[in-house]
Amino acid sequence: MKNEVDVGRKALIDQEELRRLAGEGLSNAELASRFGVSESGILQAKRAAGLSKRMFDHSRAIPWKLRRAHSQSGPATNLRNLSVVAQGGAIPAEKLNTALRWADRLVFAGLDIAYEPEEGFSEVPASPEGSLVGALLAEARGALDPTRS
């Protein structure tokens, strides 16, 4: 049997054809039209074919519901980047260096990060029990160099 993905009950999507067309740069909407399925069906087929990017859970690194205006701020970006690394993912070296320098500066100064929807992120004294940034930095460094743990 060919390497196919059963999406719903109607269409079978040939994974090789999906890989080829996705590799040519067709959008999910174009793929959906080509295969006669919904965009959701294409996303499911891409996951099954190993074509989707790994999804990371940043809820521990960013435990707040961020307002849209704050979601791409420096602290949010640095927290997400450290979270990716802590979970075993890879990010570009310049982004990693920026996030590590930011977190090192906070930890060295005894600071942590806080968030308020109206004001955004702020630096606050770290709790005696530890800090979010400190714990995330330790996890990221441990993932980068497992011999350090």
Steps between C-alpha positions, in 0.01 A plus 500: 500500500622848417607734777172691537324691774128446554357845572143481621316230307522632146843594372824308513802723474812349349785598733762503224287736290433712809874519575579591139235772474575643844869502404408704192356760735126448453299658782268296719204655317646397163573149629147472640354597163730259316410203725133592546518535878486782755808689618454319831521173309827615343639591842407154630657335196818708540527395865452134403762533226749667737486828310389731779725695726526374854270690731642618830302563817601838645244504782765449770725771356213744443236419763294809419240574235687766302330787328572510128699823545744319733526163328797596280683712758861429593418317825231283334733413213790419735276283720370309195851452363628367833194275518572351157858423601394358839267263312781379275428722201743709302495872427743719307822576691440876513155451656642250749781737597257788547269291722788359706658846555160641600430218747857502639472876565173457690617203707834665584313812619258294711207593276213315342232593250138589575208576272195721533260526204476879523870575544668204335818339629709636784810394687435424867708363786522121481310306761706323770348174372651562157414672179323412179791632293757322720324165470452540125864601453616193694278272288625656177866473605440140606353419158791673325761314706356190673836444678441820700200357687 
